[in-house]
Amino acid sequence: MGAARLLAKGWVLLCLFAGAHALRFALAGGNDAAVVVPQLLIALALFAAMGLLFVGGYGASSDGFHHHTATIKERKLGAARPHFDDLVLFGFAALSFAVQVWYAPNHLSGPVTDGLVRAVAFAVPGQGVIADRLADCSLDGGRIFASAFTWLLAVIFFASSVSRLKQAAAQVRLDRSLHPHSLGLTTLAATLGIVAIIGIQCLFVGSVLAALPCSAFAGIPGALLIGLGPLLLAYVIYAALAVLLASGSA
């Protein structure tokens, strides 16, 4: 749960989610898949590599090129494997994408759709703001339900991950022992906490959503905001709590 690893996971997820929607929009526009797919893969690879090079450079410099024994190297390989929460996050992102693309546009109204939208709007003020903005912009098309469903996934992910905070904190301390960083745990926890507070104010409370133009809710930006934003916010809050717990236990 180091800063470099956290950034890398978020960047990869963002690239994959945006690339999947870009491919969908291109194919929906009648473009030839044989032409679009290679072009999109090249652009996506370059875009992902750009971010990962930055993250990798930060990780290498913060690690200080320390040399470890063979035993520790084996533990490093184990620590580098995806953790359960990471797999759940990526799985929920894929489920959110599927609902955005295939279910929500064909179920604009109904007992399940309306019930979930009302329940989430009661618990999440930002959901009501998004619903009002989408109505004002005539941009529903299933986006309201997709947003509510993503918030439901975010709540489930957060509730599930919080039950494993002690294990996550232990992993953070292990990662720090193997990869010394110039950024201390307390500073990292404070940074993640600030990002989480800003995200809560913008997405959960919805104070910024009301000021966004209609174009922010359409196309790829809208797909990312609605289908991925709440999940990333839940992940950042979880990471901030895990690092905070690790800093207090160090």
Phi, psi and chi 1 to 4 in degrees:
 res  aa     phi    psi   chi1   chi2   chi3   chi4
   1 MET       -   26.4 -166.3   74.4   66.9      -
   2 GLY   -64.9  164.8      -      -      -      -
   3 ALA   -61.2  -41.6      -      -      -      -
   4 ALA   -64.1  -44.1      -      -      -      -
   5 ARG   -66.1  -39.7 -174.6  173.1  -61.6  176.8
   6 LEU   -63.0  -45.1  179.9   67.2      -      -
   7 LEU   -63.2  -40.7  -72.4  172.2      -      -
   8 ALA   -63.6  -44.8      -      -      -      -
   9 LYS   -62.0  -46.6  -67.1  172.4 -175.8  175.5
  10 GLY   -63.2  -39.8      -      -      -      -
  11 TRP   -67.0  -43.5 -174.8 -100.6      -      -
  12 VAL   -62.4  -45.2  168.9      -      -      -
  13 LEU   -62.4  -42.5 -178.5   58.4      -      -
  14 LEU   -62.0  -44.4 -178.7   68.5      -      -
  15 CYS   -64.2  -44.7  -69.1      -      -      -
  16 LEU   -64.6  -42.7  -69.1  176.3      -      -
  17 PHE   -66.1  -45.2 -158.4   86.2      -      -
  18 ALA   -66.4  -39.9      -      -      -      -
  19 GLY   -64.1  -38.7      -      -      -      -
  20 ALA   -64.1  -41.4      -      -      -      -
  21 HIS   -70.6  -36.5  -85.7  -69.8      -      -
  22 ALA   -61.9  -41.6      -      -      -      -
  23 LEU   -63.9  -41.6  177.5   61.6      -      -
  24 ARG   -62.0  -45.7  177.0  174.3   70.7   91.9
  25 PHE   -64.5  -38.7  -70.5  138.3      -      -
  26 ALA   -66.3  -43.5      -      -      -      -
  27 LEU   -69.6  -35.6  -64.0  179.6      -      -
  28 ALA   -66.3  -25.8      -      -      -      -
  29 GLY   -81.5    3.6      -      -      -      -
  30 GLY    87.8   12.9      -      -      -      -
  31 ASN   -75.4  152.8  -64.8  -71.6      -      -
  32 ASP   -74.3  124.8 -173.7    4.8      -      -
  33 ALA   -60.9  -35.6      -      -      -      -
  34 ALA   -64.3  -26.0      -      -      -      -
  35 VAL   -92.2  -41.1  176.5      -      -      -
  36 VAL   -70.8  -44.0  169.7      -      -      -
  37 VAL   -60.0  -50.3  171.2      -      -      -
  38 PRO   -61.2  -40.5  -23.1   34.9      -      -
  39 GLN   -63.3  -42.5  -66.3  177.2  -15.8      -
  40 LEU   -67.7  -39.7 -179.3   61.4      -      -
  41 LEU   -64.3  -39.2  -72.1  177.2      -      -
  42 ILE   -64.6  -47.8  -67.2  173.5      -      -
  43 ALA   -63.1  -41.6      -      -      -      -
  44 LEU   -66.4  -40.7 -177.0   61.9      -      -
  45 ALA   -63.9  -42.8      -      -      -      -
  46 LEU   -65.0  -42.7  -68.1  173.8      -      -
  47 PHE   -64.9  -43.1 -167.6   69.5      -      -
  48 ALA   -67.1  -42.2      -      -      -      -
  49 ALA   -63.6  -36.2      -      -      -      -
  50 MET   -59.1  -47.0  177.5 -179.0   64.2      -
  51 GLY   -70.6  -40.5      -      -      -      -
  52 LEU   -68.8  -31.0  -68.5  177.7      -      -
  53 LEU   -64.4  -41.2  -80.5  174.0      -      -
  54 PHE   -63.7  -47.3  169.6   78.1      -      -
  55 VAL   -64.0  -42.8  173.1      -      -      -
  56 GLY   -63.8  -38.1      -      -      -      -
  57 GLY   -64.8  -39.3      -      -      -      -
  58 TYR   -66.0  -42.8  165.1   76.8      -      -
  59 GLY   -64.2  -40.5      -      -      -      -
  60 ALA   -67.3  -42.2      -      -      -      -
  61 SER   -69.0  -37.0   61.4      -      -      -
  62 SER   -74.3  -26.7   59.5      -      -      -
  63 ASP   -71.6  -25.4 -176.2   59.7      -      -
  64 GLY    73.1   15.6      -      -      -      -
  65 PHE    54.1   41.5  -61.0  100.8      -      -
  66 HIS   -73.0  144.8  -71.4  -87.1      -      -
  67 HIS  -101.0  137.9  -62.5  -75.5      -      -
  68 HIS  -123.1  166.3  -53.6  -72.8      -      -
  69 THR   -74.2  168.4   64.2      -      -      -
  70 ALA   -61.4  -34.9      -      -      -      -
  71 THR   -63.6  -43.6  -57.8      -      -      -
  72 ILE   -68.0  -34.4  -66.0 -177.4      -      -
  73 LYS   -62.9  -38.9  -73.4 -178.3  178.7  178.9
  74 GLU   -63.4  -40.2  -67.8  176.4   -0.1      -
  75 ARG   -65.3  -33.5  -65.8  172.2   65.7 -169.7
  76 LYS   -63.4  -42.1  -73.6  171.6   65.8  177.1
  77 LEU   -62.1  -39.2  -68.2  175.6      -      -
  78 GLY   -66.6  -37.9      -      -      -      -
  79 ALA   -70.3  -24.3      -      -      -      -
  80 ALA   -80.3  -14.9      -      -      -      -
  81 ARG   -68.0  151.6  -64.8 -168.5 -174.9   99.7
  82 PRO   -60.6  137.5  -20.9   32.1      -      -
  83 HIS   -91.4  168.8  -57.5  -64.4      -      -
  84 PHE   -59.0  -43.7  177.9   76.7      -      -
  85 ASP   -64.1  -34.7  -69.1  -39.2      -      -
  86 ASP   -64.8  -43.6  -58.3  -30.8      -      -
  87 LEU   -63.8  -39.8  -62.8  176.2      -      -
  88 VAL   -64.6  -42.2  172.2      -      -      -
  89 LEU   -60.1  -48.7  177.6   66.5      -      -
  90 PHE   -67.5  -37.2  -83.1   76.3      -      -
  91 GLY   -65.0  -41.5      -      -      -      -
  92 PHE   -66.6  -35.8  -84.0    8.4      -      -
  93 ALA   -63.5  -40.7      -      -      -      -
  94 ALA   -64.9  -39.9      -      -      -      -
  95 LEU   -66.2  -40.2 -176.7   57.2      -      -
  96 SER   -61.6  -42.4  174.9      -      -      -
  97 PHE   -61.0  -44.7  175.6   83.5      -      -
  98 ALA   -61.3  -41.5      -      -      -      -
  99 VAL   -67.4  -40.9  168.4      -      -      -
 100 GLN   -58.7  -42.6  -87.5 -171.7  -59.5      -
 101 VAL   -86.4  -43.7  174.6      -      -      -
 102 TRP  -109.7  -32.8  -66.7  -66.0      -      -
 103 TYR   -94.8  -53.2 -175.2   85.7      -      -
 104 ALA   -58.2  -44.3      -      -      -      -
 105 PRO   -63.3  -23.3  -23.5   35.5      -      -
 106 ASN   -99.6    1.8  -61.2  -42.4      -      -
 107 HIS  -137.2   67.1  -62.0   80.7      -      -
 108 LEU   -70.9  -25.3  -60.4 -179.4      -      -
 109 SER  -149.6  154.2 -177.6      -      -      -
 110 GLY   154.1  170.4      -      -      -      -
 111 PRO   -58.1  -46.1  -22.0   32.5      -      -
 112 VAL   -68.0  -48.1  175.4      -      -      -
 113 THR   -61.0  -54.0  -59.3      -      -      -
 114 ASP   -65.3  -38.4  -62.7  -20.3      -      -
 115 GLY   -64.2  -44.7      -      -      -      -
 116 LEU   -66.7  -41.4 -179.8   60.3      -      -
 117 VAL   -61.3  -44.4  167.9      -      -      -
 118 ARG   -66.2  -41.2  -74.8 -164.8  -64.1  -93.3
 119 ALA   -64.6  -44.6      -      -      -      -
 120 VAL   -69.4  -38.5  172.7      -      -      -
 121 ALA   -63.8  -31.1      -      -      -      -
 122 PHE   -68.2  -36.8  175.9   78.6      -      -
 123 ALA   -92.0  -26.8      -      -      -      -
 124 VAL  -120.4  105.3 -178.7      -      -      -
 125 PRO   -57.6  -35.3  -22.9   32.9      -      -
 126 GLY   -64.1  -26.9      -      -      -      -
 127 GLN   -65.0  -40.1  171.6   64.6   22.8      -
 128 GLY   -65.3  -36.9      -      -      -      -
 129 VAL   -65.4  -44.1  176.3      -      -      -
 130 ILE   -62.4  -42.6  -75.4 -176.9      -      -
 131 ALA   -61.1  -42.4      -      -      -      -
 132 ASP   -65.3  -42.2  -68.4  -19.6      -      -
 133 ARG   -67.5  -40.6  -69.3  -64.8  -64.7  133.2
 134 LEU   -65.0  -36.9  -69.6  174.1      -      -
 135 ALA   -67.2  -42.1      -      -      -      -
 136 ASP   -63.8  -35.1  -66.2  -20.4      -      -
 137 CYS   -91.1   -0.5  -60.6      -      -      -
 138 SER    54.0   48.8  -59.8      -      -      -
 139 LEU  -125.5   32.1  -78.9  175.5      -      -
 140 ASP   -65.9  -83.9 -176.7    5.9      -      -
 141 GLY    55.8   27.9      -      -      -      -
 142 GLY    94.6   -4.0      -      -      -      -
 143 ARG   -66.3  -35.0  -69.8  178.9  175.7   86.1
 144 ILE   -64.0  -47.1  -64.7  177.1      -      -
 145 PHE   -66.9  -39.7  174.1   72.3      -      -
 146 ALA   -60.7  -39.6      -      -      -      -
 147 SER   -64.9  -44.7  174.7      -      -      -
 148 ALA   -62.6  -40.7      -      -      -      -
 149 PHE   -66.4  -38.9 -175.0   76.5      -      -
 150 THR   -65.3  -39.6  -53.3      -      -      -
 151 TRP   -63.3  -37.6  -86.1  112.2      -      -
 152 LEU   -62.1  -44.8  176.2   63.6      -      -
 153 LEU   -62.1  -39.7  -67.0  179.1      -      -
 154 ALA   -63.4  -41.0      -      -      -      -
 155 VAL   -66.4  -42.4  170.5      -      -      -
 156 ILE   -63.1  -44.4  -65.1  173.5      -      -
 157 PHE   -60.9  -45.5  170.0   79.3      -      -
 158 PHE   -65.4  -44.5 -179.0   73.9      -      -
 159 ALA   -62.7  -37.8      -      -      -      -
 160 SER   -70.7  -42.8  172.9      -      -      -
 161 SER   -71.3  -31.8   60.5      -      -      -
 162 VAL   -63.0  -32.0  163.6      -      -      -
 163 SER   -67.0  -13.2   65.4      -      -      -
 164 ARG  -117.0   27.8  -67.8 -179.5  -64.8  -83.5
 165 LEU   -63.7  -38.1  -92.6 -178.6      -      -
 166 LYS   -63.8  -41.6  -71.5 -174.4  177.7  179.5
 167 GLN   -65.0  -40.0  -65.5   91.5  -37.9      -
 168 ALA   -64.9  -40.3      -      -      -      -
 169 ALA   -64.3  -39.3      -      -      -      -
 170 ALA   -63.3  -38.3      -      -      -      -
 171 GLN   -66.8  -36.2 -178.3   61.4   47.0      -
 172 VAL   -62.8  -44.9  170.4      -      -      -
 173 ARG   -65.3  -38.1  -67.5 -167.3  -64.9  -87.7
 174 LEU   -64.6  -43.2  174.1   61.3      -      -
 175 ASP   -61.5  -38.2 -177.0   72.9      -      -
 176 ARG   -68.1  -35.9  -80.8  -62.3  162.9  126.7
 177 SER   -69.6  -29.3   65.7      -      -      -
 178 LEU   -89.5  -29.2  -59.0  177.0      -      -
 179 HIS  -129.3   83.3  -57.5  -86.0      -      -
 180 PRO   -59.8  136.5  -21.4   33.1      -      -
 181 HIS  -121.8  150.2  -69.8  -93.8      -      -
 182 SER   -73.6  -24.7   56.9      -      -      -
 183 LEU   -87.8  113.0 -170.0   64.7      -      -
 184 GLY   -67.3  163.4      -      -      -      -
 185 LEU   -63.1  -40.0  -75.7  176.4      -      -
 186 THR   -64.2  -42.3  -57.0      -      -      -
 187 THR   -65.7  -41.9  -55.4      -      -      -
 188 LEU   -63.6  -42.4  178.3   58.4      -      -
 189 ALA   -62.2  -40.9      -      -      -      -
 190 ALA   -65.3  -41.4      -      -      -      -
 191 THR   -62.9  -47.9  -56.9      -      -      -
 192 LEU   -63.5  -36.3  -69.1  175.0      -      -
 193 GLY   -63.5  -40.9      -      -      -      -
 194 ILE   -64.2  -44.2  -67.5  172.8      -      -
 195 VAL   -61.5  -40.6  174.1      -      -      -
 196 ALA   -64.6  -42.2      -      -      -      -
 197 ILE   -63.2  -42.1  -68.7  172.5      -      -
 198 ILE   -63.5  -43.2  -65.6  174.4      -      -
 199 GLY   -63.4  -40.1      -      -      -      -
 200 ILE   -62.6  -43.9  -69.5  172.0      -      -
 201 GLN   -64.8  -38.9 -172.4   65.8   32.6      -
 202 CYS   -79.6  -46.0  -66.6      -      -      -
 203 LEU   -95.8  -50.3  -64.5  178.8      -      -
 204 PHE   -71.9  -50.5 -177.4   82.4      -      -
 205 VAL   -74.7  -37.1  178.0      -      -      -
 206 GLY    84.9   19.9      -      -      -      -
 207 SER   -65.4  -28.5   57.2      -      -      -
 208 VAL   -93.1  -27.3  175.6      -      -      -
 209 LEU   -59.8  -36.3  -64.3  174.9      -      -
 210 ALA   -65.5  -23.4      -      -      -      -
 211 ALA   -93.6   -5.5      -      -      -      -
 212 LEU   -75.4  144.9  -66.8  178.5      -      -
 213 PRO   -72.6  166.5   27.4  -34.9      -      -
 214 CYS   -61.7  -30.5  -67.7      -      -      -
 215 SER   -64.5  -23.2   57.8      -      -      -
 216 ALA   -70.8  -18.5      -      -      -      -
 217 PHE  -101.6    1.4  -59.8   95.2      -      -
 218 ALA  -113.5  162.3      -      -      -      -
 219 GLY    64.8 -154.6      -      -      -      -
 220 ILE   -65.7  -41.8  -64.5  178.6      -      -
 221 PRO   -57.4  -43.0  -25.6   35.4      -      -
 222 GLY   -66.6  -38.5      -      -      -      -
 223 ALA   -63.4  -40.3      -      -      -      -
 224 LEU   -68.9  -43.1  -69.2  171.9      -      -
 225 LEU   -62.7  -43.5  177.2   65.9      -      -
 226 ILE   -83.7  -42.5  -68.3  171.6      -      -
 227 GLY   -93.4  -13.3      -      -      -      -
 228 LEU  -129.3  -29.4 -167.6   59.6      -      -
 229 GLY   -51.9  -52.7      -      -      -      -
 230 PRO   -61.4  -36.7  -26.0   35.9      -      -
 231 LEU   -66.5  -43.4  -77.3  171.0      -      -
 232 LEU   -65.2  -36.5  -71.5 -179.6      -      -
 233 LEU   -63.0  -45.1  174.4   59.9      -      -
 234 ALA   -61.6  -37.8      -      -      -      -
 235 TYR   -67.5  -40.3 -173.1   60.1      -      -
 236 VAL   -66.4  -41.3  169.0      -      -      -
 237 ILE   -63.1  -44.4  -63.0  174.0      -      -
 238 TYR   -60.4  -44.3  153.7   67.6      -      -
 239 ALA   -64.1  -40.6      -      -      -      -
 240 ALA   -62.9  -41.9      -      -      -      -
 241 LEU   -67.1  -40.5  -67.7  175.8      -      -
 242 ALA   -63.9  -45.2      -      -      -      -
 243 VAL   -66.4  -38.5  174.5      -      -      -
 244 LEU   -62.3  -43.3 -178.5   62.4      -      -
 245 LEU   -64.0  -40.2 -178.6   59.9      -      -
 246 ALA   -65.3  -39.4      -      -      -      -
 247 SER   -66.8  -33.1   66.5      -      -      -
 248 GLY   -78.2  -19.7      -      -      -      -
 249 SER   -97.1  -10.7  -56.6      -      -      -
 250 ALA   -67.7      -      -      -      -      -
